[in-house]
Amino acid sequence: EAQVTQNPRYLITVTGKKLTVTCSQNMNHEYMSWYRQDPGLGLRQIYYSMNVEVTDKGDVPEGYKVSRKEKRNFPLILESPSPNQTSLYFCASSPYTGVAGELFFGEGSRLTVL
Amino acid sequence: SQKIEQNSEALNIQEGKTATLTCNYTNYSPAYLQWYRQDPGRGPVFLLLIRENEKEKRKERLKVTFDTTLKQSLFHITASQPADSATYLCALNDDNQGGKLIFGQGTELSVKP
């Protein structure tokens, strides 16, 4: 089944404790992206990647890191999480790298930073 | 400033009626506009994409229009069903930002039996 898989789905952590949210897609898509979704603010892009070893900042990259060592994986790293990073996170992929076509989203990872 | 605005209030309609959701944008130059459905606690799911040179697109009970003069897209669900209850997101590809996809905040639709 074609899908984008994120882990963990739920996580409660404390300020400053490094964490990684994994994202993997099995559709051989070139484009991958991370979004956060907050009430009243909608979906905001954190980072995106057009291809392996190519990553770029989105609208809200502060406090996050990403890597794209393999085509299928695009982990999101929070080196020193803070409470304002409490949010619902979505990973997405697309077969298009230019003007984006449809995005395929994962099920989301709900992160709480205490 | 740049804005994408969807109906801020939830839309409540009766089963069988047509639901119409609005997406207005300001200071963007979209080549494409997309609509997604999102159920509570789930990731958005792609529904339809319409290009700037297309006036209307249909898929089963769904219809999308795109008016670049009014800077508006309308999303219609005909013969609505309770299973259509969800939040609907519009998203546009901004030509001036390398085609980046930008999302509206979504409109919550509730279809009552």
gemmi code that builds the backbone of each chain (N, CA, C; Angstrom):
import gemmi

chains = {
    "A": [
        ("GLU", (0.853, -1.201, 0.000), (0.000, 0.000, 0.000), (0.885, 1.246, 0.000)),
        ("ALA", (0.547, 2.186, -0.907), (1.298, 3.442, -0.979), (1.010, 4.269, 0.257)),
        ("GLN", (2.063, 4.688, 0.946), (1.798, 5.461, 2.148), (3.020, 6.238, 2.609)),
        ("VAL", (2.714, 7.217, 3.473), (3.739, 7.971, 4.182), (3.589, 7.600, 5.656)),
        ("THR", (4.656, 7.132, 6.254), (4.599, 6.631, 7.627), (5.427, 7.515, 8.542)),
        ("GLN", (4.791, 7.972, 9.596), (5.476, 8.802, 10.581), (5.524, 8.079, 11.929)),
        ("ASN", (6.619, 8.303, 12.652), (6.739, 7.779, 14.016), (7.584, 8.718, 14.869)),
        ("PRO", (7.182, 8.901, 16.135), (6.002, 8.322, 16.766), (4.739, 9.096, 16.401)),
        ("ARG", (3.600, 8.537, 16.651), (2.337, 9.234, 16.407), (2.019, 10.199, 17.549)),
        ("TYR", (2.431, 9.836, 18.738), (2.220, 10.691, 19.906), (3.501, 10.704, 20.741)),
        ("LEU", (3.846, 11.868, 21.242), (5.046, 11.972, 22.069), (4.907, 13.130, 23.033)),
        ("ILE", (5.214, 12.849, 24.299), (5.311, 13.888, 25.308), (6.757, 13.915, 25.758)),
        ("THR", (7.374, 15.079, 25.705), (8.766, 15.182, 26.101), (8.956, 16.445, 26.941)),
        ("VAL", (10.172, 16.658, 27.368), (10.478, 17.826, 28.189), (11.415, 18.759, 27.435)),
        ("THR", (11.385, 19.998, 27.839), (12.217, 21.021, 27.208), (13.676, 20.594, 27.168)),
        ("GLY", (14.268, 20.712, 25.986), (15.692, 20.458, 25.838), (16.089, 19.033, 25.505)),
        ("LYS", (15.173, 18.117, 25.541), (15.523, 16.719, 25.267), (15.361, 16.425, 23.777)),
        ("LYS", (16.487, 16.235, 23.122), (16.493, 16.031, 21.668), (15.572, 14.907, 21.238)),
        ("LEU", (14.869, 15.128, 20.149), (14.021, 14.066, 19.624), (13.996, 14.098, 18.103)),
        ("THR", (13.668, 12.966, 17.544), (13.570, 12.818, 16.089), (12.227, 12.201, 15.748)),
        ("VAL", (11.560, 12.804, 14.785), (10.333, 12.239, 14.235), (10.684, 11.671, 12.863)),
        ("THR", (10.463, 10.398, 12.693), (10.841, 9.782, 11.418), (9.701, 9.873, 10.414)),
        ("CYS", (10.071, 9.890, 9.143), (9.100, 9.893, 8.050), (9.654, 9.035, 6.932)),
        ("SER", (8.830, 8.139, 6.439), (9.257, 7.262, 5.361), (8.120, 7.122, 4.351)),
        ("GLN", (8.461, 7.173, 3.061), (7.450, 6.976, 2.015), (7.905, 5.861, 1.071)),
        ("ASN", (6.926, 5.101, 0.587), (7.241, 3.942, -0.254), (6.790, 4.148, -1.695)),
        ("MET", (6.673, 5.412, -2.114), (6.154, 5.715, -3.450), (7.241, 6.225, -4.392)),
        ("ASN", (8.481, 6.199, -3.933), (9.603, 6.665, -4.753), (9.451, 8.140, -5.140)),
        ("HIS", (8.862, 8.924, -4.254), (8.656, 10.346, -4.535), (9.941, 11.135, -4.354)),
        ("GLU", (10.124, 12.124, -5.233), (11.294, 12.992, -5.125), (11.122, 14.007, -3.996)),
        ("TYR", (9.939, 14.584, -3.900), (9.686, 15.717, -3.017), (9.133, 15.244, -1.685)),
        ("MET", (9.703, 15.770, -0.595), (9.170, 15.510, 0.742), (9.186, 16.808, 1.528)),
        ("SER", (8.278, 16.888, 2.503), (8.126, 18.142, 3.237), (7.578, 17.870, 4.628)),
        ("TRP", (7.904, 18.764, 5.557), (7.337, 18.726, 6.896), (6.489, 19.965, 7.128)),
        ("TYR", (5.324, 19.762, 7.759), (4.428, 20.842, 8.132), (4.099, 20.717, 9.614)),
        ("ARG", (3.769, 21.839, 10.208), (3.162, 21.819, 11.527), (1.785, 22.464, 11.413)),
        ("GLN", (0.852, 21.964, 12.215), (-0.518, 22.476, 12.163), (-0.932, 22.916, 13.550)),
        ("ASP", (-1.273, 24.191, 13.669), (-1.681, 24.769, 14.936), (-3.036, 25.435, 14.772)),
        ("PRO", (-3.872, 25.392, 15.804), (-5.208, 26.007, 15.716), (-5.112, 27.471, 15.318)),
        ("GLY", (-5.906, 27.849, 14.343), (-5.933, 29.241, 13.905), (-4.818, 29.631, 12.959)),
        ("LEU", (-3.821, 28.770, 12.813), (-2.672, 29.099, 11.954), (-2.583, 28.198, 10.731)),
        ("GLY", (-3.328, 27.129, 10.722), (-3.308, 26.242, 9.569), (-2.010, 25.461, 9.449)),
        ("LEU", (-1.778, 24.941, 8.271), (-0.569, 24.164, 7.984), (0.552, 25.108, 7.566)),
        ("ARG", (1.679, 25.014, 8.237), (2.836, 25.845, 7.881), (4.030, 24.948, 7.589)),
        ("GLN", (4.718, 25.266, 6.524), (5.823, 24.423, 6.086), (7.076, 24.708, 6.904)),
        ("ILE", (7.725, 23.632, 7.349), (8.935, 23.763, 8.166), (10.173, 23.642, 7.280)),
        ("TYR", (10.296, 22.528, 6.606), (11.390, 22.266, 5.682), (10.850, 21.422, 4.533)),
        ("TYR", (11.556, 21.472, 3.418), (11.204, 20.593, 2.319), (12.478, 20.120, 1.616)),
        ("SER", (12.295, 19.085, 0.812), (13.433, 18.498, 0.097), (12.988, 18.110, -1.302)),
        ("MET", (13.711, 18.622, -2.288), (13.393, 18.313, -3.686), (13.995, 16.987, -4.125)),
        ("ASN", (15.046, 16.541, -3.425), (15.689, 15.291, -3.797), (16.704, 14.933, -2.721)),
        ("VAL", (17.331, 13.818, -2.890), (18.338, 13.357, -1.917), (19.425, 14.408, -1.771)),
        ("GLU", (19.781, 14.680, -0.508), (20.837, 15.635, -0.161), (20.484, 17.090, -0.488)),
        ("VAL", (19.237, 17.361, -0.843), (18.807, 18.728, -1.127), (17.655, 19.084, -0.182)),
        ("THR", (17.913, 20.032, 0.716), (16.860, 20.465, 1.632), (16.819, 21.993, 1.653)),
        ("ASP", (15.632, 22.532, 1.931), (15.455, 23.987, 1.991), (14.489, 24.358, 3.098)),
        ("LYS", (14.662, 25.561, 3.610), (13.794, 26.049, 4.671), (12.420, 26.410, 4.116)),
        ("GLY", (11.417, 26.136, 4.945), (10.072, 26.577, 4.645), (9.803, 27.884, 5.376)),
        ("ASP", (8.593, 28.028, 5.865), (8.210, 29.287, 6.519), (8.608, 29.367, 7.992)),
        ("VAL", (8.694, 28.224, 8.653), (8.961, 28.232, 10.099), (10.055, 27.223, 10.449)),
        ("PRO", (11.289, 27.416, 9.961), (12.340, 26.424, 10.170), (13.063, 26.509, 11.513)),
        ("GLU", (12.867, 27.603, 12.251), (13.655, 27.816, 13.475), (13.391, 26.712, 14.489)),
        ("GLY", (14.479, 26.142, 14.998), (14.379, 25.115, 16.019), (14.289, 23.703, 15.468)),
        ("TYR", (14.345, 23.581, 14.142), (14.227, 22.269, 13.499), (15.417, 22.004, 12.589)),
        ("LYS", (15.705, 20.728, 12.396), (16.673, 20.295, 11.393), (16.093, 19.119, 10.643)),
        ("VAL", (16.565, 18.930, 9.426), (16.140, 17.775, 8.638), (17.365, 17.212, 7.928)),
        ("SER", (17.180, 16.007, 7.400), (18.210, 15.433, 6.543), (17.532, 14.571, 5.498)),
        ("ARG", (18.177, 14.407, 4.368), (17.615, 13.563, 3.294), (18.768, 12.752, 2.703)),
        ("LYS", (19.140, 11.722, 3.429), (20.250, 10.870, 2.997), (19.779, 9.786, 2.027)),
        ("GLU", (18.510, 9.428, 2.152), (17.920, 8.436, 1.254), (16.631, 9.016, 0.713)),
        ("LYS", (16.228, 8.540, -0.443), (15.039, 9.083, -1.073), (13.785, 8.864, -0.232)),
        ("ARG", (13.694, 7.731, 0.427), (12.454, 7.380, 1.109), (12.308, 8.018, 2.495)),
        ("ASN", (13.388, 8.464, 3.097), (13.333, 8.938, 4.485), (13.625, 10.429, 4.620)),
        ("PHE", (12.900, 11.064, 5.513), (13.069, 12.512, 5.720), (12.773, 12.816, 7.189)),
        ("PRO", (13.716, 12.525, 8.084), (13.465, 12.743, 9.505), (13.485, 14.206, 9.899)),
        ("LEU", (12.672, 14.539, 10.892), (12.614, 15.885, 11.459), (13.267, 15.825, 12.848)),
        ("ILE", (14.243, 16.679, 13.061), (15.020, 16.650, 14.298), (14.767, 17.930, 15.088)),
        ("LEU", (14.425, 17.762, 16.351), (14.317, 18.898, 17.263), (15.466, 18.767, 18.253)),
        ("GLU", (16.496, 19.567, 18.058), (17.714, 19.442, 18.864), (17.465, 19.797, 20.323)),
        ("SER", (16.701, 20.840, 20.557), (16.416, 21.286, 21.920), (14.969, 21.787, 21.960)),
        ("PRO", (14.031, 20.860, 22.063), (12.612, 21.244, 21.955), (12.197, 22.260, 23.019)),
        ("SER", (11.287, 23.132, 22.633), (10.727, 24.105, 23.567), (9.198, 24.009, 23.508)),
        ("PRO", (8.504, 24.505, 24.537), (7.040, 24.386, 24.571), (6.340, 24.952, 23.336)),
        ("ASN", (6.928, 25.967, 22.689), (6.260, 26.524, 21.504), (6.359, 25.603, 20.284)),
        ("GLN", (7.023, 24.471, 20.452), (7.052, 23.471, 19.390), (6.011, 22.382, 19.618)),
        ("THR", (5.217, 22.547, 20.649), (4.060, 21.672, 20.851), (3.113, 21.894, 19.687)),
        ("SER", (2.832, 20.823, 18.944), (2.058, 20.980, 17.715), (1.737, 19.608, 17.139)),
        ("LEU", (0.959, 19.634, 16.071), (0.687, 18.438, 15.274), (1.534, 18.532, 14.013)),
        ("TYR", (2.368, 17.536, 13.793), (3.319, 17.568, 12.686), (2.919, 16.567, 11.602)),
        ("PHE", (3.035, 17.028, 10.366), (2.741, 16.159, 9.229), (3.917, 16.127, 8.273)),
        ("CYS", (4.232, 14.925, 7.839), (5.175, 14.724, 6.755), (4.368, 14.484, 5.483)),
        ("ALA", (4.873, 14.958, 4.357), (4.156, 14.775, 3.099), (5.160, 14.511, 1.987)),
        ("SER", (4.711, 13.836, 0.949), (5.572, 13.602, -0.210), (4.782, 13.845, -1.485)),
        ("SER", (5.501, 14.056, -2.569), (4.868, 14.303, -3.854), (5.791, 13.816, -4.966)),
        ("PRO", (5.217, 13.314, -6.028), (6.058, 12.906, -7.159), (6.576, 14.098, -7.959)),
        ("TYR", (6.089, 15.307, -7.662), (6.460, 16.486, -8.422), (7.501, 17.301, -7.662)),
        ("THR", (8.460, 17.829, -8.352), (9.484, 18.628, -7.678), (9.406, 20.094, -8.048)),
        ("GLY", (8.767, 20.397, -9.153), (8.671, 21.803, -9.552), (7.444, 22.408, -8.928)),
        ("VAL", (6.548, 22.853, -9.742), (5.268, 23.321, -9.219), (4.549, 22.096, -8.679)),
        ("ALA", (4.357, 22.079, -7.379), (3.933, 20.853, -6.708), (2.552, 20.411, -7.153)),
        ("GLY", (2.427, 19.132, -7.369), (1.128, 18.534, -7.584), (0.584, 18.103, -6.245)),
        ("GLU", (-0.191, 17.065, -6.234), (-0.817, 16.647, -4.998), (0.203, 16.149, -3.995)),
        ("LEU", (-0.090, 16.428, -2.740), (0.742, 15.951, -1.652), (0.067, 14.744, -1.006)),
        ("PHE", (0.904, 13.789, -0.626), (0.446, 12.626, 0.126), (0.940, 12.825, 1.561)),
        ("PHE", (0.011, 12.858, 2.503), (0.366, 13.146, 3.884), (0.422, 11.879, 4.733)),
        ("GLY", (1.284, 11.941, 5.744), (1.266, 10.919, 6.778), (0.121, 11.176, 7.745)),
        ("GLU", (0.008, 10.321, 8.747), (-1.110, 10.412, 9.687), (-0.892, 11.446, 10.784)),
        ("GLY", (0.290, 11.976, 10.854), (0.546, 13.018, 11.831), (1.244, 12.511, 13.087)),
        ("SER", (1.988, 13.421, 13.701), (2.674, 13.134, 14.969), (2.350, 14.266, 15.925)),
        ("ARG", (1.659, 13.909, 17.001), (1.265, 14.945, 17.967), (2.341, 15.032, 19.048)),
        ("LEU", (2.987, 16.170, 19.096), (4.109, 16.376, 20.016), (3.727, 17.383, 21.088)),
        ("THR", (4.005, 17.011, 22.334), (3.821, 17.927, 23.465), (5.157, 18.107, 24.154)),
        ("VAL", (5.575, 19.361, 24.298), (6.830, 19.671, 24.975), (6.495, 20.376, 26.295)),
        ("LEU", (6.882, 19.761, 27.385), (6.550, 20.327, 28.703), (7.666, 21.213, 29.217)),
    ],
    "B": [
        ("SER", (-0.515, 42.605, 2.258), (0.044, 41.343, 2.740), (-0.643, 40.174, 2.013)),
        ("GLN", (0.005, 39.024, 2.064), (-0.541, 37.856, 1.383), (-1.486, 37.111, 2.320)),
        ("LYS", (-2.613, 36.715, 1.784), (-3.586, 36.012, 2.607), (-4.320, 34.966, 1.784)),
        ("ILE", (-4.648, 33.853, 2.444), (-5.606, 32.890, 1.908), (-6.699, 32.785, 2.957)),
        ("GLU", (-7.922, 33.038, 2.554), (-9.017, 33.040, 3.522), (-10.093, 32.051, 3.123)),
        ("GLN", (-10.438, 31.203, 4.065), (-11.570, 30.296, 3.877), (-12.655, 30.679, 4.883)),
        ("ASN", (-13.882, 30.197, 4.630), (-14.968, 30.477, 5.571), (-14.466, 30.188, 6.977)),
        ("SER", (-14.445, 31.195, 7.819), (-13.876, 30.991, 9.153), (-14.807, 30.206, 10.057)),
        ("GLU", (-16.105, 30.342, 9.810), (-17.056, 29.640, 10.660), (-17.391, 28.283, 10.042)),
        ("ALA", (-17.764, 27.364, 10.912), (-18.159, 26.044, 10.450), (-19.432, 26.156, 9.609)),
        ("LEU", (-19.526, 25.276, 8.634), (-20.685, 25.254, 7.749), (-21.545, 24.054, 8.108)),
        ("ASN", (-22.791, 24.316, 8.451), (-23.716, 23.242, 8.811), (-24.804, 23.160, 7.761)),
        ("ILE", (-24.968, 21.986, 7.156), (-26.018, 21.842, 6.147), (-26.748, 20.521, 6.337)),
        ("GLN", (-27.879, 20.438, 5.689), (-28.711, 19.239, 5.771), (-28.290, 18.249, 4.692)),
        ("GLU", (-28.366, 16.995, 5.049), (-28.063, 15.935, 4.083), (-28.860, 16.120, 2.791)),
        ("GLY", (-28.202, 15.915, 1.673), (-28.856, 16.037, 0.379), (-28.690, 17.392, -0.270)),
        ("LYS", (-28.351, 18.399, 0.534), (-28.135, 19.745, -0.003), (-26.739, 19.862, -0.581)),
        ("THR", (-26.505, 20.966, -1.293), (-25.174, 21.253, -1.832), (-24.400, 22.137, -0.864)),
        ("ALA", (-23.201, 21.697, -0.533), (-22.313, 22.500, 0.312), (-21.395, 23.313, -0.588)),
        ("THR", (-21.240, 24.586, -0.274), (-20.333, 25.450, -1.043), (-19.334, 26.085, -0.093)),
        ("LEU", (-18.068, 25.814, -0.332), (-16.995, 26.372, 0.487), (-16.195, 27.363, -0.354)),
        ("THR", (-15.713, 28.410, 0.307), (-15.041, 29.499, -0.404), (-13.578, 29.593, -0.007)),
        ("CYS", (-12.761, 29.902, -0.987), (-11.347, 30.156, -0.753), (-10.975, 31.427, -1.509)),
        ("ASN", (-10.627, 32.481, -0.783), (-10.211, 33.743, -1.389), (-8.736, 33.977, -1.101)),
        ("TYR", (-8.042, 34.593, -2.032), (-6.625, 34.856, -1.812), (-6.278, 36.276, -2.241)),
        ("THR", (-5.226, 36.781, -1.616), (-4.773, 38.154, -1.876), (-3.274, 38.147, -2.067)),
        ("ASN", (-2.834, 38.828, -3.111), (-1.400, 39.006, -3.370), (-0.634, 37.709, -3.590)),
        ("TYR", (-1.290, 36.743, -4.214), (-0.628, 35.541, -4.686), (-0.870, 35.419, -6.181)),
        ("SER", (-0.013, 34.694, -6.839), (-0.184, 34.413, -8.269), (-0.180, 32.907, -8.462)),
        ("PRO", (-1.277, 32.276, -8.152), (-1.306, 30.813, -8.214), (-1.420, 30.277, -9.631)),
        ("ALA", (-0.597, 29.297, -9.914), (-0.743, 28.560, -11.168), (-1.741, 27.411, -10.982)),
        ("TYR", (-1.845, 26.949, -9.744), (-2.737, 25.840, -9.419), (-3.414, 26.129, -8.092)),
        ("LEU", (-4.558, 25.513, -7.905), (-5.212, 25.571, -6.617), (-5.686, 24.162, -6.311)),
        ("GLN", (-5.477, 23.737, -5.078), (-5.810, 22.364, -4.693), (-6.777, 22.381, -3.514)),
        ("TRP", (-7.560, 21.331, -3.413), (-8.447, 21.139, -2.271), (-8.147, 19.794, -1.614)),
        ("TYR", (-8.109, 19.822, -0.273), (-7.846, 18.635, 0.529), (-8.955, 18.462, 1.552)),
        ("ARG", (-9.136, 17.225, 1.953), (-10.064, 16.906, 3.039), (-9.244, 16.433, 4.222)),
        ("GLN", (-9.617, 16.882, 5.426), (-8.930, 16.430, 6.632), (-9.950, 16.017, 7.677)),
        ("ASP", (-9.832, 14.780, 8.118), (-10.662, 14.284, 9.209), (-9.919, 14.491, 10.526)),
        ("PRO", (-10.650, 14.595, 11.644), (-9.998, 14.875, 12.933), (-8.881, 13.883, 13.234)),
        ("GLY", (-7.717, 14.417, 13.568), (-6.588, 13.571, 13.941), (-5.940, 12.832, 12.790)),
        ("ARG", (-6.316, 13.162, 11.570), (-5.745, 12.472, 10.397), (-5.025, 13.469, 9.486)),
        ("GLY", (-4.220, 12.935, 8.586), (-3.547, 13.798, 7.632), (-4.488, 14.221, 6.519)),
        ("PRO", (-4.243, 15.385, 5.909), (-5.064, 15.829, 4.781), (-4.979, 14.836, 3.618)),
        ("VAL", (-6.074, 14.736, 2.885), (-6.143, 13.853, 1.727), (-6.509, 14.688, 0.505)),
        ("PHE", (-5.724, 14.560, -0.542), (-5.934, 15.328, -1.772), (-7.265, 14.967, -2.421)),
        ("LEU", (-7.978, 16.019, -2.885), (-9.253, 15.805, -3.582), (-9.170, 16.224, -5.046)),
        ("LEU", (-8.852, 17.490, -5.274), (-8.886, 18.026, -6.638), (-7.822, 19.085, -6.815)),
        ("LEU", (-7.332, 19.202, -8.050), (-6.420, 20.261, -8.438), (-7.004, 20.948, -9.658)),
        ("ILE", (-6.966, 22.276, -9.672), (-7.465, 23.030, -10.819), (-6.395, 24.022, -11.228)),
        ("ARG", (-6.158, 24.128, -12.515), (-5.132, 25.025, -13.033), (-5.714, 26.412, -13.310)),
        ("GLU", (-4.854, 27.392, -13.436), (-5.319, 28.779, -13.593), (-6.087, 28.982, -14.889)),
        ("ASN", (-5.840, 28.149, -15.897), (-6.553, 28.307, -17.165), (-7.809, 27.437, -17.242)),
        ("GLU", (-8.148, 26.793, -16.138), (-9.373, 25.993, -16.069), (-10.398, 26.728, -15.230)),
        ("LYS", (-11.620, 26.768, -15.717), (-12.666, 27.455, -14.962), (-13.329, 26.533, -13.953)),
        ("GLU", (-13.392, 25.259, -14.316), (-14.161, 24.322, -13.502), (-13.568, 22.921, -13.628)),
        ("LYS", (-13.649, 22.173, -12.537), (-13.198, 20.782, -12.535), (-14.194, 19.975, -11.721)),
        ("ARG", (-14.485, 18.765, -12.211), (-15.461, 17.923, -11.489), (-14.863, 16.542, -11.207)),
        ("LYS", (-15.322, 15.984, -10.094), (-14.952, 14.610, -9.751), (-16.094, 14.047, -8.919)),
        ("GLU", (-16.851, 13.188, -9.531), (-18.022, 12.583, -8.862), (-18.922, 13.694, -8.323)),
        ("ARG", (-19.170, 13.772, -7.017), (-20.068, 14.806, -6.473), (-19.341, 16.115, -6.161)),
        ("LEU", (-18.081, 16.198, -6.494), (-17.297, 17.383, -6.186), (-17.138, 18.261, -7.417)),
        ("LYS", (-17.182, 19.578, -7.188), (-16.921, 20.518, -8.272), (-16.125, 21.677, -7.719)),
        ("VAL", (-15.094, 22.066, -8.449), (-14.270, 23.200, -8.048), (-14.275, 24.217, -9.180)),
        ("THR", (-14.391, 25.490, -8.812), (-14.230, 26.565, -9.784), (-13.063, 27.444, -9.362)),
        ("PHE", (-12.484, 28.132, -10.338), (-11.300, 28.951, -10.077), (-11.434, 30.213, -10.896)),
        ("ASP", (-11.572, 31.339, -10.223), (-11.726, 32.626, -10.908), (-10.536, 33.503, -10.542)),
        ("THR", (-9.598, 33.642, -11.470), (-8.367, 34.399, -11.172), (-8.624, 35.900, -11.148)),
        ("THR", (-9.749, 36.327, -11.725), (-10.080, 37.750, -11.662), (-10.618, 38.105, -10.275)),
        ("LEU", (-11.516, 37.270, -9.792), (-12.043, 37.471, -8.440), (-11.072, 36.998, -7.370)),
        ("LYS", (-10.062, 36.247, -7.779), (-9.100, 35.639, -6.841), (-9.837, 34.744, -5.853)),
        ("GLN", (-10.582, 33.827, -6.424), (-11.448, 33.004, -5.591), (-11.629, 31.612, -6.199)),
        ("SER", (-11.716, 30.625, -5.306), (-12.102, 29.281, -5.714), (-13.305, 28.865, -4.880)),
        ("LEU", (-14.251, 28.215, -5.523), (-15.409, 27.662, -4.825), (-15.360, 26.144, -4.928)),
        ("PHE", (-15.680, 25.503, -3.819), (-15.664, 24.038, -3.743), (-17.083, 23.599, -3.399)),
        ("HIS", (-17.677, 22.786, -4.265), (-19.057, 22.353, -4.082), (-19.114, 20.841, -3.862)),
        ("ILE", (-19.935, 20.437, -2.915), (-20.254, 19.016, -2.747), (-21.752, 18.893, -2.952)),
        ("THR", (-22.154, 18.227, -4.008), (-23.595, 18.059, -4.263), (-24.094, 16.801, -3.562)),
        ("ALA", (-25.410, 16.790, -3.299), (-26.040, 15.649, -2.621), (-25.214, 15.231, -1.407)),
        ("SER", (-24.944, 16.184, -0.537), (-24.036, 15.944, 0.585), (-24.549, 14.838, 1.515)),
        ("GLN", (-23.598, 14.175, 2.138), (-23.894, 13.054, 3.044), (-23.187, 13.297, 4.365)),
        ("PRO", (-23.693, 12.719, 5.453), (-22.987, 12.872, 6.740), (-21.517, 12.472, 6.656)),
        ("ALA", (-21.191, 11.517, 5.797), (-19.797, 11.086, 5.644), (-18.915, 12.162, 5.019)),
        ("ASP", (-19.518, 13.205, 4.480), (-18.742, 14.319, 3.932), (-18.284, 15.280, 5.024)),
        ("SER", (-18.764, 15.094, 6.240), (-18.381, 15.971, 7.347), (-16.883, 15.853, 7.594)),
        ("ALA", (-16.205, 16.985, 7.534), (-14.741, 17.017, 7.679), (-14.317, 18.479, 7.575)),
        ("THR", (-13.027, 18.721, 7.690), (-12.475, 20.033, 7.404), (-11.874, 20.008, 6.008)),
        ("TYR", (-12.159, 21.045, 5.243), (-11.674, 21.117, 3.860), (-10.679, 22.268, 3.740)),
        ("LEU", (-9.520, 21.937, 3.203), (-8.434, 22.902, 3.075), (-8.225, 23.265, 1.618)),
        ("CYS", (-8.064, 24.555, 1.354), (-7.605, 24.922, 0.022), (-6.118, 25.253, 0.112)),
        ("ALA", (-5.431, 25.055, -0.980), (-3.994, 25.329, -1.030), (-3.660, 25.823, -2.428)),
        ("LEU", (-2.768, 26.797, -2.506), (-2.395, 27.301, -3.815), (-0.886, 27.257, -4.003)),
        ("ASN", (-0.503, 27.088, -5.252), (0.910, 27.127, -5.633), (1.229, 28.546, -6.074)),
        ("ASP", (2.118, 29.195, -5.339), (2.434, 30.573, -5.647), (3.587, 30.638, -6.644)),
        ("ASP", (3.290, 31.132, -7.841), (4.313, 31.258, -8.882), (5.495, 32.089, -8.426)),
        ("ASN", (5.221, 33.106, -7.608), (6.280, 34.016, -7.175), (7.161, 33.406, -6.094)),
        ("GLN", (6.785, 32.248, -5.592), (7.593, 31.580, -4.565), (8.016, 30.204, -5.066)),
        ("GLY", (8.323, 30.123, -6.342), (8.802, 28.866, -6.903), (7.776, 27.759, -6.895)),
        ("GLY", (6.515, 28.115, -6.896), (5.474, 27.109, -6.922), (5.164, 26.497, -5.568)),
        ("LYS", (5.686, 27.096, -4.529), (5.464, 26.574, -3.178), (3.965, 26.479, -2.874)),
        ("LEU", (3.588, 25.434, -2.165), (2.179, 25.201, -1.826), (1.864, 25.859, -0.483)),
        ("ILE", (0.851, 26.722, -0.490), (0.471, 27.448, 0.725), (-0.974, 27.112, 1.054)),
        ("PHE", (-1.229, 26.782, 2.315), (-2.545, 26.309, 2.747), (-3.361, 27.385, 3.425)),
        ("GLY", (-4.673, 27.322, 3.208), (-5.607, 28.092, 4.007), (-5.863, 27.362, 5.320)),
        ("GLN", (-6.618, 27.997, 6.189), (-6.835, 27.421, 7.521), (-7.899, 26.341, 7.534)),
        ("GLY", (-8.696, 26.264, 6.480), (-9.698, 25.222, 6.409), (-11.068, 25.669, 6.861)),
        ("THR", (-12.074, 24.991, 6.333), (-13.461, 25.192, 6.745), (-14.012, 23.864, 7.217)),
        ("GLU", (-14.615, 23.881, 8.393), (-15.221, 22.666, 8.936), (-16.641, 22.538, 8.403)),
        ("LEU", (-16.925, 21.412, 7.792), (-18.250, 21.143, 7.242), (-18.920, 20.062, 8.075)),
        ("SER", (-20.169, 20.314, 8.447), (-20.956, 19.311, 9.173), (-22.248, 19.082, 8.411)),
        ("VAL", (-22.487, 17.836, 8.009), (-23.689, 17.475, 7.270), (-24.589, 16.667, 8.199)),
        ("LYS", (-25.763, 17.223, 8.466), (-26.685, 16.577, 9.407), (-27.666, 15.684, 8.654)),
        ("PRO", (-27.970, 14.493, 9.228), (-28.923, 13.599, 8.569), (-30.332, 14.197, 8.594)),
    ],
}
model = gemmi.Model(1)
for chain_id, residues in chains.items():
    chain = gemmi.Chain(chain_id)
    for i, (resn, *xyz) in enumerate(residues, 1):
        res = gemmi.Residue()
        res.name, res.seqid = resn, gemmi.SeqId(i, " ")
        for name, pos in zip(("N", "CA", "C"), xyz):
            atom = gemmi.Atom()
            atom.name, atom.element = name, gemmi.Element(name[0])
            atom.pos, atom.b_iso = gemmi.Position(*pos), 0.0
            res.add_atom(atom)
        chain.add_residue(res)
    model.add_chain(chain)
structure = gemmi.Structure()
structure.add_model(model)
structure.setup_entities()
